[in-house]
Structure formats: structure tokens, C-alpha cells
Amino acid sequence: MEVEEVFDTIIYPDLKEYIEENGNYSPKVVKVHPQDSKVFPIIPIRLLPVTNKYNNLSYGEETYSFSIDIDIYAVDTTVEEPIIPIEQEEPDVPAEQEEEQEEEQEEEPTVTYKKVSKKTVCDDLTKLIVEYIKENYHFKIRVKHDASNVDGTVHRNQIRLSGTLDTKYENLVIYPW
């Protein structure tokens, strides 16, 4: 199994599904970063060039060194936060007044809007991705918080995953390099 196939069929789809299901702020995961995106947060994930490091004498077993580059771009956003009313004990009330009070309480829950900074969004998504990678793969993980970006309104974090794919085993074996 070669690196491109592992990336396209296992790593990328699983990571994309995990981020989109578990990430706050509705992140969009893509393979190629669009030139101009109106959707944020956006997380392009790409496989960097692969190096064939080792062949045995029969050329049946090979190891491949590779890296995956993950960028997380975000802007300031606003999220909804429901306000949960605190229930208090009420004094004894006649049955007629009790029914009226229950009707009044059946109103929709109150929602407030909370502003979240672009740095917080990037850091939350970075933490989510790193936790997933640590749990499921054996990559060397390098994280660069506050990576430079041309657009000052967009915050960027970078994650670089490095590993070696060993083909001599039937199961997927990736170890750090």
C-alpha cells in the first residue's frame, strides 16, 4: 500500500469526518486550499512529496517517508449560547394561577450570541486535530501557533505530520521519523 493510497483512502477521509463531526464552528475540510475562500474556518489538508527511503534486497519491502501539511484558517465568529433558566422553588399557588404560569414558561429558550476570536477558533480546532492524530496514528507532530498570514483578518495555525510508512506488514504501520 503506497502513501498516496493510504492518504486518499484512510487518513484524509477519516480525519475529515472526525473534524466535521466533532469540531465546533462548522469547519470545512478540503484537500486543496482555495485561492479566495468565503467560508471559515477552513482546513486544507495536503500530502507533501513522498520519499522512498529503503528497499530490501528483494525489493519486496519498502519504507516511505512522508509529511502531511494541515493549515487552519479562521476569522472572528459569533456562536449561539442558550441561556438555561435556573429553576427555583415557588410558593404554593392556586391551581388556576399554576396553569397560567406553566403556559408562560413554555416559551422558547432564550439565546445569546457570544463572539469568539479567530485565535480561539484556530486553537480549539488545532487541539481537536492533534488529539485525533495522537490517538489514531504514530506521527511526529509539529504545531505552529500564530503562523504568519498575508491577510491580517484571518488567523492561521499550522500542523505538520511526519511519518514513515512500512510496507512489510499487512496492517497499516506508520511510525515517526
N, C-alpha and C positions, 0 to 999 in steps of 0.2 A: 504494500500500500504506500503510494508516494504522498509527499507532503501536500501537494495541491488537492489531491483527492480527499485526504483527511480533513483539510481545512474546509473544503466545499461541502462535504457530506456530514461531518461530525462537529468540528469546533465551531464554525460560524453559525450554522442553524441552531445549535443548542444554546450558544451564548446569546444570540439574537432573541430567541424565545424567552430565555430567562430574564433578560434585561427588560423586554417589553411587558412581560407579565408582572415582574416584581419591582420595577423601577417607578419611583414617584415622578411626577411631572410629565408623564406620557412621552418618554423618549422615542425617537425614531432611529433605528439601527440600519445602516446601509453599508454596502461593500465599497462603494466609491463616493468620495466626498463631492457633492455638487458644487459648482462654481459659486452659485449665489443661492443660499437657502433662506426661505422664509419660515421654515419650521424649526423650532428649537424646543428642547435640547435635541441635538443630532449627534449621532455617534458613528462615524465611519470606521470600519474595521478592515484592514488590508494585510494581506500576506506579502512580506518583503522577499527579495530574491533568496533562493534556496541554494545551499552548497552541499554537494555530495562529498562527505568527509572521508569515508572509509569503505573499502571493498575488501573482502577476504580473498583468498587465492582462487576460489571457485566463482567469485563474483555473484554468489547467491545471497549473500548477506550484505546489506548496506546500511550506513547511517547518514542521515541528512540533518544538517544544522539549518535552522530557520528562525525567523522572527516574525512576530505579528505586531503591527502598529495600531493602537486604538487611540483616537482623539475624541475628546468630549467637549462639545461646544454648547454654551448656554448663555441666555440673556436673563435679565431680571424677569421674574414671573409673579403672577398672583395666583394663589390657591384658595379654594373654599375650605372653611373650617366650620363644621356645625357646632352650634352652641347647645350644650346639653343642659337642660334646666335641672336645678337641684330640687329634689322632692323634699318637701317639708311636711311635718305632721300638722294637720289642720284640726281646729277645734270641732266639736260636734256641731253639725249643721243640719237643719231640717231637710227632708228628702227632696222637696221641690227645689230648694237652692242648690242642693248637691247635683241634681241633673243639669241645671243651668251651668254650673261650674265645669262639669265634665265636657259639655258641648264647647265651652270656651277653650278648654285645654286641648281639644283635638285639632288645633291649628297646626299648620306646617312648622317644622322645626326652624329656628332662626339660624341663618348662615352669615358668617362674617368672611371677609376677604383679607388674606394675610399676604403681604409682599415678601417674596423670598429672593435673596440676592443671587446673582449669577454664580458667584463663588460657592455659595452653599449648594446650589443645584449641581454644579460640577463635582464638588467634593462628595456629595451623597451618592452620585452615580459611580464615581471612581471607587468608593468604598464597596459598593454593591458588586462591581465587576471583579475587583481584587479578591473579595471573599469567595465568589463563584470559582475563579481560576484556582485559588489555593485548595478548594475543596475537591475539584474535579480533575486537575491536571498537575503536572510537576514541571512548571516553567520557572525560569528565573524572571522575576517581576521587577521592573524599574518604573517608578512613578515620578512624573514631573508635574508638581502642582504649579499653578500660575505660569504656564508656558506662554511665551510671547505670541502675540497675535496681532495682525495688521489692523483689524477693526477693534477699536477700544470699547465698543458697546457689547462685544462678545467675549466671554471668558473661555479659556481653554486649559484643559488638563490633558496630559499625555501618559499613556501606559505603553510600555514596550515589553513584550513577552519574548523570551528567547528559550529555545529548547532544541533537543536532538531527538529525532525520530529514529528508532532502531527497528529494522525490518526482520530481524532474526526471530522475533517472537510472533505468535499468531495474534495475540491481543495487542491493542494499541499501547505502545510503550514510548512515553516521552519523558526525558529527563533533562534537567537544566544543564547549560553549558556556560 
